[in-house]
């Protein structure tokens, strides 16, 4: 089958803690499968059920204080989802950390710390 992959431009992202907040919120939406992000560019990519309105994802992220707008939506094969369940326990991609927190000095979050966060939120959700 196929799923939707929605790309959002998200403001106010400064470190992986912001992505942690977004990931936690997406975990509560059963129609989402996983996410990827490019922190330094303010891009969040969310894989979700085709039937789920991508504007609801933007609204959920915006409600956290990170104004988001949908910039693209594509259909992709389900096996390419950012989901441990969709690709047999091996996450497809992880977020890229940015240059750091603007007001608090350099952010020490690494792609390895994002991998742990990803596993905590999405492998538990999709292993049901």
MMTF fields as JSON, N, C-alpha, C and O atoms, coordinates in Angstrom:
{
  "mmtfVersion": "1.0.0",
  "mmtfProducer": "UNKNOWN",
  "numBonds": 511,
  "numAtoms": 512,
  "numGroups": 128,
  "numChains": 1,
  "numModels": 1,
  "chainsPerModel": [1],
  "groupsPerChain": [128],
  "chainIdList": ["A"],
  "bondAtomList": [4, 2, 8, 6, 12, 10, 16, 14, 20, 18, 24, 22, 28, 26, 32, 30, 36, 34, 40, 38, 44, 42, 48, 46, 52, 50, 56, 54, 60, 58, 64, 62, 68, 66, 72, 70, 76, 74, 80, 78, 84, 82, 88, 86, 92, 90, 96, 94, 100, 98, 104, 102, 108, 106, 112, 110, 116, 114, 120, 118, 124, 122, 128, 126, 132, 130, 136, 134, 140, 138, 144, 142, 148, 146, 152, 150, 156, 154, 160, 158, 164, 162, 168, 166, 172, 170, 176, 174, 180, 178, 184, 182, 188, 186, 192, 190, 196, 194, 200, 198, 204, 202, 208, 206, 212, 210, 216, 214, 220, 218, 224, 222, 228, 226, 232, 230, 236, 234, 240, 238, 244, 242, 248, 246, 252, 250, 256, 254, 260, 258, 264, 262, 268, 266, 272, 270, 276, 274, 280, 278, 284, 282, 288, 286, 292, 290, 296, 294, 300, 298, 304, 302, 308, 306, 312, 310, 316, 314, 320, 318, 324, 322, 328, 326, 332, 330, 336, 334, 340, 338, 344, 342, 348, 346, 352, 350, 356, 354, 360, 358, 364, 362, 368, 366, 372, 370, 376, 374, 380, 378, 384, 382, 388, 386, 392, 390, 396, 394, 400, 398, 404, 402, 408, 406, 412, 410, 416, 414, 420, 418, 424, 422, 428, 426, 432, 430, 436, 434, 440, 438, 444, 442, 448, 446, 452, 450, 456, 454, 460, 458, 464, 462, 468, 466, 472, 470, 476, 474, 480, 478, 484, 482, 488, 486, 492, 490, 496, 494, 500, 498, 504, 502, 508, 506],
  "bondOrderList": [1, 1, 1, 1, 1, 1, 1, 1, 1, 1, 1, 1, 1, 1, 1, 1, 1, 1, 1, 1, 1, 1, 1, 1, 1, 1, 1, 1, 1, 1, 1, 1, 1, 1, 1, 1, 1, 1, 1, 1, 1, 1, 1, 1, 1, 1, 1, 1, 1, 1, 1, 1, 1, 1, 1, 1, 1, 1, 1, 1, 1, 1, 1, 1, 1, 1, 1, 1, 1, 1, 1, 1, 1, 1, 1, 1, 1, 1, 1, 1, 1, 1, 1, 1, 1, 1, 1, 1, 1, 1, 1, 1, 1, 1, 1, 1, 1, 1, 1, 1, 1, 1, 1, 1, 1, 1, 1, 1, 1, 1, 1, 1, 1, 1, 1, 1, 1, 1, 1, 1, 1, 1, 1, 1, 1, 1, 1],
  "groupList": [{"groupName": "UNK", "atomNameList": ["N", "CA", "C", "O"], "elementList": ["N", "C", "C", "O"], "formalChargeList": [0, 0, 0, 0], "bondAtomList": [1, 0, 2, 1, 3, 2], "bondOrderList": [1, 1, 2], "singleLetterCode": "X", "chemCompType": "L-PEPTIDE LINKING"}],
  "groupTypeList": [0, 0, 0, 0, 0, 0, 0, 0, 0, 0, 0, 0, 0, 0, 0, 0, 0, 0, 0, 0, 0, 0, 0, 0, 0, 0, 0, 0, 0, 0, 0, 0, 0, 0, 0, 0, 0, 0, 0, 0, 0, 0, 0, 0, 0, 0, 0, 0, 0, 0, 0, 0, 0, 0, 0, 0, 0, 0, 0, 0, 0, 0, 0, 0, 0, 0, 0, 0, 0, 0, 0, 0, 0, 0, 0, 0, 0, 0, 0, 0, 0, 0, 0, 0, 0, 0, 0, 0, 0, 0, 0, 0, 0, 0, 0, 0, 0, 0, 0, 0, 0, 0, 0, 0, 0, 0, 0, 0, 0, 0, 0, 0, 0, 0, 0, 0, 0, 0, 0, 0, 0, 0, 0, 0, 0, 0, 0, 0],
  "groupIdList": [1, 2, 3, 4, 5, 6, 7, 8, 9, 10, 11, 12, 13, 14, 15, 16, 17, 18, 19, 20, 21, 22, 23, 24, 25, 26, 27, 28, 29, 30, 31, 32, 33, 34, 35, 36, 37, 38, 39, 40, 41, 42, 43, 44, 45, 46, 47, 48, 49, 50, 51, 52, 53, 54, 55, 56, 57, 58, 59, 60, 61, 62, 63, 64, 65, 66, 67, 68, 69, 70, 71, 72, 73, 74, 75, 76, 77, 78, 79, 80, 81, 82, 83, 84, 85, 86, 87, 88, 89, 90, 91, 92, 93, 94, 95, 96, 97, 98, 99, 100, 101, 102, 103, 104, 105, 106, 107, 108, 109, 110, 111, 112, 113, 114, 115, 116, 117, 118, 119, 120, 121, 122, 123, 124, 125, 126, 127, 128],
  "secStructList": [7, 3, 3, 3, 3, 3, 3, 3, 3, 3, 1, 1, 7, 7, 1, 2, 2, 2, 2, 2, 2, 2, 2, 2, 2, 2, 2, 6, 7, 6, 6, 3, 3, 3, 3, 3, 3, 3, 4, 4, 4, 6, 3, 3, 3, 3, 3, 3, 7, 6, 6, 1, 7, 2, 2, 2, 2, 2, 2, 2, 2, 2, 2, 6, 6, 7, 7, 3, 3, 3, 3, 3, 3, 3, 3, 3, 3, 4, 4, 4, 1, 1, 7, 6, 6, 6, 6, 6, 6, 7, 7, 1, 7, 7, 7, 5, 7, 7, 1, 7, 5, 6, 6, 6, 5, 7, 7, 7, 7, 7, 2, 2, 2, 2, 2, 2, 2, 2, 0, 0, 0, 0, 0, 2, 2, 2, 6, 7],
  "xCoordList": [0.804, 0.0, 0.857, 2.086, 0.185, 0.874, 0.448, -0.615, 1.296, 1.029, 1.341, 1.859, 1.029, 1.368, 2.619, 2.834, 3.43, 4.603, 4.424, 4.43, 4.266, 4.037, 5.27, 5.817, 5.696, 6.821, 6.265, 5.422, 6.755, 6.296, 7.466, 8.56, 7.227, 8.18, 7.769, 6.636, 8.684, 8.36, 9.269, 10.489, 8.666, 9.418, 9.698, 9.074, 10.635, 10.998, 11.733, 11.82, 12.263, 13.057, 14.475, 15.114, 14.975, 16.327, 17.248, 18.469, 16.682, 17.523, 16.674, 15.481, 17.286, 16.558, 15.492, 14.621, 15.538, 14.465, 13.141, 12.078, 13.231, 12.032, 11.495, 10.288, 12.387, 11.977, 11.399, 10.48, 11.938, 11.412, 9.954, 9.114, 9.652, 8.271, 7.359, 6.247, 7.824, 7.024, 6.825, 5.716, 7.901, 7.798, 6.811, 6.042, 6.832, 5.903, 4.461, 3.574, 4.232, 2.875, 2.428, 1.291, 3.312, 2.958, 2.701, 1.912, 3.366, 3.155, 1.697, 1.167, 1.059, -0.339, -1.332, -2.529, -0.861, -1.734, -1.542, -0.507, -2.521, -2.361, -2.175, -1.677, -2.562, -2.439, -1.044, -0.777, -0.137, 1.233, 2.119, 1.923, 3.097, 3.979, 5.39, 6.061, 5.85, 7.206, 7.515, 6.714, 8.692, 9.085, 10.575, 11.341, 10.965, 12.345, 12.415, 11.387, 13.58, 13.656, 15.028, 16.008, 15.071, 16.294, 16.248, 15.748, 16.767, 16.647, 17.173, 16.517, 18.326, 18.93, 18.113, 18.248, 17.267, 16.414, 14.975, 14.16, 14.65, 13.288, 12.293, 11.143, 12.734, 11.886, 11.556, 12.443, 10.282, 9.833, 9.047, 8.172, 9.361, 8.695, 7.983, 8.597, 6.688, 5.868, 5.213, 4.596, 5.349, 4.645, 3.358, 3.354, 2.262, 0.95, 0.002, 0.279, -1.12, -2.147, -2.66, -2.807, -2.928, -3.432, -4.723, -4.974, -5.53, -6.828, -6.724, -7.713, -5.539, -5.37, -5.017, -4.074, -5.756, -5.563, -4.239, -4.023, -3.359, -2.036, -2.106, -1.179, -3.166, -3.307, -3.507, -3.196, -4.023, -4.147, -2.77, -2.575, -1.823, -0.452, 0.143, 0.759, -0.048, 0.453, -0.18, 0.496, -1.458, -2.159, -1.616, -1.414, -1.377, -0.852, 0.531, 0.806, 1.397, 2.744, 2.673, 3.377, 1.83, 1.666, 1.165, 1.561, 0.291, -0.248, 0.81, 0.585, 1.956, 3.064, 3.938, 4.861, 3.644, 4.45, 5.467, 6.357, 5.344, 6.222, 5.357, 4.905, 5.119, 4.242, 4.678, 5.83, 3.73, 4.04, 3.077, 1.897, 3.619, 2.765, 3.196, 4.383, 2.23, 2.484, 3.091, 2.558, 4.215, 4.823, 4.744, 4.866, 4.541, 4.419, 3.836, 4.035, 3.12, 2.633, 2.776, 2.392, 3.326, 3.524, 3.029, 2.961, 2.686, 2.386, 3.654, 4.35, 3.946, 5.126, 4.719, 3.691, 5.512, 5.234, 5.358, 6.26, 4.467, 4.46, 5.786, 6.191, 6.471, 7.73, 8.85, 9.902, 8.65, 9.658, 9.346, 10.008, 8.361, 7.96, 9.058, 9.856, 9.089, 9.983, 9.375, 8.867, 9.425, 8.773, 9.524, 9.862, 9.786, 10.461, 9.606, 10.136, 8.305, 7.42, 7.377, 7.293, 7.434, 7.319, 8.57, 8.503, 9.719, 10.931, 11.639, 12.865, 10.856, 11.347, 12.323, 13.351, 12.002, 12.784, 14.013, 14.755, 14.256, 15.421, 14.971, 14.574, 15.024, 14.549, 15.225, 16.431, 14.432, 14.904, 15.85, 16.916, 15.48, 16.301, 16.063, 15.076, 16.968, 16.804, 17.005, 17.454, 16.679, 16.814, 18.277, 19.138, 18.525, 19.862, 19.871, 18.996, 20.844, 20.88, 21.361, 22.102, 20.934, 21.266, 22.521, 23.317, 22.689, 23.91, 23.886, 24.935, 22.739, 22.704, 21.601, 20.929, 21.421, 20.41, 20.887, 22.012, 20.042, 20.468, 20.81, 21.734, 20.098, 20.345, 21.037, 21.381, 21.248, 21.783, 23.149, 23.604, 23.805, 25.094, 24.92, 23.804, 25.997, 25.925, 25.055, 25.079, 24.321, 23.479, 24.332, 24.993, 24.335, 25.168, 24.418, 24.942, 23.197, 22.438, 23.078, 23.502, 23.138, 23.738, 22.701, 21.601, 23.054, 22.126, 21.915, 20.854, 22.896, 22.724, 21.679, 20.896, 21.658, 20.642, 19.263, 18.272, 19.192, 17.907, 17.461, 16.271, 18.401, 18.072, 17.435, 16.45, 17.989, 17.421, 16.011, 15.107, 15.831, 14.518, 13.527, 12.403, 13.951, 13.117, 12.678, 11.499, 13.643, 13.333, 12.36, 11.446, 12.548, 11.678, 10.237, 9.309, 10.046, 8.687, 8.042, 6.875, 8.769, 8.104, 8.192, 7.284, 9.227, 9.256, 8.27, 7.691, 8.06, 7.073, 5.663, 4.81, 5.411, 4.085, 3.7, 2.562, 4.646, 4.341, 4.524, 4.286, 4.938, 5.154, 3.91, 3.952, 2.806, 1.555, 0.966, -0.088],
  "yCoordList": [-1.176, 0.0, 1.253, 1.195, 2.361, 3.64, 4.455, 4.237, 5.385, 6.323, 7.724, 7.893, 8.718, 10.099, 10.525, 10.149, 11.311, 11.932, 13.435, 13.959, 14.12, 15.562, 16.286, 15.956, 17.281, 18.129, 19.454, 20.082, 19.863, 21.101, 22.034, 21.598, 23.317, 24.343, 24.749, 25.18, 24.614, 24.842, 25.936, 25.881, 26.922, 28.033, 27.746, 26.877, 28.484, 28.438, 27.167, 26.892, 26.384, 25.21, 25.665, 26.307, 25.335, 25.755, 24.603, 24.736, 23.476, 22.332, 21.063, 21.112, 19.952, 18.691, 18.569, 17.704, 19.406, 19.415, 19.813, 19.297, 20.732, 21.122, 19.915, 19.677, 19.162, 17.973, 16.921, 16.189, 16.85, 15.946, 16.281, 15.386, 17.562, 17.987, 17.6, 17.117, 17.811, 17.472, 15.962, 15.493, 15.199, 13.74, 13.213, 12.295, 13.792, 13.362, 13.639, 12.82, 14.775, 15.11, 14.171, 13.7, 13.902, 13.01, 11.586, 10.853, 11.204, 9.867, 9.687, 8.576, 10.775, 10.718, 10.661, 10.484, 10.805, 10.743, 9.372, 9.11, 8.51, 7.131, 7.02, 6.002, 8.037, 7.991, 8.353, 8.259, 8.769, 9.072, 7.855, 7.109, 7.677, 6.511, 6.857, 6.029, 8.047, 8.439, 9.797, 10.371, 10.301, 11.61, 11.663, 10.836, 12.638, 12.965, 14.48, 15.143, 15.04, 16.494, 16.974, 16.23, 18.231, 18.936, 20.213, 21.246, 20.127, 21.186, 22.517, 23.545, 22.515, 23.771, 24.457, 25.664, 23.708, 24.292, 24.474, 25.024, 24.019, 24.147, 23.274, 23.664, 22.093, 21.177, 19.962, 19.36, 19.611, 18.383, 17.606, 18.158, 16.323, 15.451, 14.366, 13.675, 14.224, 13.285, 12.3, 12.695, 11.019, 9.972, 9.653, 9.484, 9.572, 9.375, 8.678, 8.538, 8.245, 7.588, 8.556, 9.751, 8.038, 8.865, 9.563, 10.694, 8.909, 9.471, 10.586, 11.264, 10.781, 11.803, 13.137, 13.211, 14.178, 15.509, 16.1, 16.271, 16.409, 16.924, 18.277, 18.634, 19.021, 20.292, 20.071, 20.954, 18.902, 18.585, 18.411, 18.736, 17.898, 17.763, 19.151, 19.414, 20.036, 21.408, 22.101, 22.825, 21.881, 22.483, 21.951, 22.716, 20.637, 20.035, 20.594, 20.919, 20.705, 21.23, 22.711, 23.168, 23.45, 24.881, 25.097, 26.054, 24.206, 24.296, 24.149, 24.539, 23.595, 23.44, 24.693, 24.767, 25.666, 26.886, 26.908, 27.759, 25.978, 25.913, 26.091, 25.105, 27.34, 27.562, 26.726, 26.78, 25.952, 25.027, 25.236, 25.533, 25.072, 25.109, 23.995, 23.699, 23.391, 22.309, 22.899, 23.852, 22.323, 22.777, 21.728, 22.063, 20.463, 19.405, 18.153, 17.885, 17.396, 16.079, 15.141, 15.478, 13.973, 12.965, 11.625, 11.396, 10.749, 9.366, 8.557, 8.706, 7.696, 6.836, 5.42, 5.218, 4.431, 3.053, 2.945, 3.536, 2.204, 2.065, 1.529, 1.9, 0.67, 0.106, 1.142, 0.86, 2.336, 3.396, 4.407, 5.441, 4.124, 5.041, 5.193, 4.281, 6.352, 6.577, 5.85, 6.479, 4.536, 3.743, 2.447, 1.763, 2.111, 0.851, -0.327, -1.329, -0.235, -1.34, -1.57, -2.711, -0.487, -0.606, -1.184, -1.748, -1.053, -1.594, -2.56, -2.566, -3.364, -4.484, -4.099, -4.751, -3.039, -2.702, -1.865, -1.585, -1.456, -0.634, 0.714, 0.81, 1.764, 3.062, 3.482, 3.308, 4.035, 4.424, 5.609, 5.573, 6.658, 7.846, 8.473, 8.181, 9.322, 10.052, 11.53, 11.922, 12.336, 13.787, 14.19, 13.544, 15.25, 15.838, 16.97, 17.835, 16.979, 18.04, 19.331, 19.317, 20.432, 21.74, 22.31, 21.6, 23.618, 24.264, 24.569, 24.867, 24.509, 24.698, 25.628, 26.248, 25.723, 26.597, 28.033, 28.353, 28.886, 30.259, 31.051, 31.863, 30.843, 31.678, 30.949, 31.576, 29.669, 28.902, 28.304, 27.435, 28.73, 28.164, 26.954, 26.652, 26.259, 25.127, 23.993, 23.684, 23.412, 22.275, 21.02, 20.821, 20.188, 18.994, 17.764, 16.652, 17.943, 16.807, 16.317, 17.108, 15.006, 14.398, 13.551, 13.341, 13.067, 12.179, 10.901, 10.285, 10.495, 9.313, 9.562, 8.668, 10.778, 11.073, 11.148, 10.747, 11.658, 11.673, 10.242, 9.939, 9.359, 7.956, 7.327, 6.598, 7.602, 7.065, 7.603, 6.861, 8.895, 9.506, 8.878, 8.539, 8.73, 8.123, 6.724, 6.38, 5.93, 4.564, 4.557, 3.734, 5.467, 5.515, 5.817, 5.215, 6.743, 7.143, 6.294, 5.922, 5.983, 5.36, 3.849, 3.215, 3.236, 1.783, 1.227, 0.165, 1.926, 1.46, 1.635, 0.771, 2.747, 3.027, 2.024, 1.556, 1.697, 0.858, -0.628, -1.44, -1.0, -2.416, -3.099, -4.28, -2.374, -2.931, -3.953, -4.524],
  "zCoordList": [0.0, 0.0, 0.0, -0.006, 0.007, 0.032, 1.247, 1.829, 1.603, 2.692, 2.187, 1.083, 2.991, 2.651, 3.402, 4.554, 2.726, 3.346, 3.184, 2.07, 4.316, 4.306, 4.815, 5.867, 4.046, 4.419, 4.929, 4.288, 6.096, 6.71, 6.96, 7.319, 6.767, 7.171, 8.576, 8.791, 9.541, 10.944, 11.501, 11.346, 12.147, 12.752, 14.221, 14.83, 14.77, 16.186, 16.597, 17.794, 15.671, 16.024, 16.328, 15.495, 17.524, 17.871, 18.264, 18.177, 18.695, 19.051, 19.02, 18.72, 19.325, 19.268, 20.343, 20.245, 21.36, 22.344, 21.679, 22.022, 20.732, 19.976, 19.215, 19.19, 18.601, 17.858, 18.803, 18.436, 20.016, 21.036, 21.319, 21.404, 21.465, 21.711, 20.554, 20.769, 19.336, 18.16, 18.073, 17.817, 18.285, 18.234, 19.264, 18.979, 20.461, 21.513, 21.099, 21.341, 20.486, 20.031, 18.909, 18.91, 17.96, 16.85, 17.334, 16.738, 18.406, 18.978, 19.392, 19.356, 19.783, 20.217, 19.069, 19.297, 17.855, 16.677, 16.036, 15.423, 16.175, 15.708, 14.193, 13.712, 13.44, 11.993, 11.505, 10.307, 12.406, 12.005, 12.259, 13.218, 11.375, 11.457, 11.897, 12.514, 11.598, 11.941, 11.352, 10.614, 11.689, 11.181, 10.927, 11.422, 10.157, 9.897, 9.97, 9.835, 10.176, 10.216, 9.801, 9.825, 9.42, 9.087, 9.919, 9.471, 11.114, 12.109, 11.593, 11.761, 10.98, 10.536, 9.448, 9.248, 8.743, 7.7, 8.153, 7.413, 9.358, 9.859, 9.116, 8.916, 8.708, 7.953, 8.817, 9.421, 8.869, 9.517, 8.473, 7.805, 8.335, 7.376, 8.172, 8.984, 7.933, 8.696, 7.743, 6.754, 8.048, 7.312, 8.049, 9.268, 7.3, 7.925, 6.969, 5.778, 7.516, 6.712, 5.647, 5.904, 4.467, 3.368, 3.767, 3.349, 4.561, 4.944, 5.987, 6.263, 6.567, 7.604, 6.956, 6.168, 7.276, 6.707, 7.184, 8.383, 6.237, 6.609, 7.317, 8.044, 7.121, 7.834, 9.334, 10.133, 9.726, 11.152, 11.789, 12.96, 11.017, 11.522, 11.747, 12.779, 10.766, 10.898, 12.101, 12.832, 12.303, 13.44, 14.761, 15.704, 14.831, 16.06, 16.396, 17.551, 15.394, 15.62, 15.984, 16.884, 15.289, 15.583, 17.004, 17.669, 17.469, 18.819, 19.903, 21.049, 19.551, 20.495, 20.564, 21.374, 19.716, 19.681, 18.562, 18.545, 17.621, 16.465, 15.219, 14.637, 14.801, 13.651, 12.447, 12.016, 11.918, 10.828, 9.671, 9.857, 8.47, 7.288, 6.35, 6.219, 5.708, 4.766, 3.499, 2.931, 3.058, 1.811, 0.704, -0.474, 1.073, 0.061, 0.688, 1.873, -0.113, 0.293, -0.897, -2.017, -0.644, -1.68, -1.166, 0.041, -2.09, -1.729, -1.929, -2.934, -0.958, -1.032, -0.674, -0.028, -1.083, -0.654, 0.864, 1.458, 1.483, 2.944, 3.478, 4.58, 2.729, 3.22, 3.294, 3.867, 2.727, 2.816, 3.914, 4.01, 4.728, 5.797, 6.838, 7.053, 7.479, 8.617, 9.803, 10.731, 9.773, 10.798, 10.997, 10.032, 12.236, 12.51, 12.096, 11.615, 12.268, 11.917, 10.413, 9.958, 9.641, 8.198, 7.562, 6.47, 8.232, 7.628, 8.573, 8.673, 9.254, 10.055, 11.158, 11.337, 11.898, 13.071, 12.825, 13.767, 11.602, 11.309, 10.774, 9.613, 11.596, 11.132, 9.84, 9.665, 8.944, 7.628, 7.676, 7.061, 8.394, 8.5, 9.862, 10.537, 10.243, 11.5, 11.238, 10.161, 12.204, 12.047, 12.015, 12.612, 11.318, 11.303, 12.303, 12.268, 13.193, 14.189, 13.549, 12.567, 14.114, 13.567, 14.171, 14.786, 13.984, 14.439, 15.925, 16.498, 16.566, 18.0, 18.438, 17.614, 19.722, 20.3, 20.181, 20.563, 19.659, 19.38, 20.63, 20.598, 21.728, 22.9, 24.039, 25.041, 23.92, 25.036, 24.736, 25.48, 23.693, 23.337, 22.452, 22.031, 22.162, 21.244, 21.788, 22.979, 20.923, 21.289, 21.177, 20.158, 22.178, 22.144, 21.66, 21.739, 21.16, 20.648, 19.357, 18.515, 19.219, 18.037, 17.327, 17.838, 16.153, 15.466, 16.278, 16.182, 17.068, 17.92, 18.998, 19.319, 19.564, 20.577, 19.932, 20.542, 18.705, 18.002, 17.702, 17.787, 17.353, 17.088, 18.322, 18.206, 19.502, 20.741, 20.962, 21.347, 20.716, 20.855, 19.878, 20.249, 18.649, 17.607, 18.038, 17.968, 18.483, 18.916, 20.083, 20.124, 21.033, 22.206, 21.82, 22.36, 20.891, 20.551, 19.465, 19.591, 18.408, 17.275, 17.243, 16.706, 17.784, 17.776, 18.786, 18.555, 19.913, 20.891, 20.351, 20.551, 19.668, 19.129, 18.05, 18.007, 17.182, 16.034, 16.295, 15.401, 17.488, 17.773, 18.313, 18.658, 18.39, 18.914, 17.96, 18.24]
}
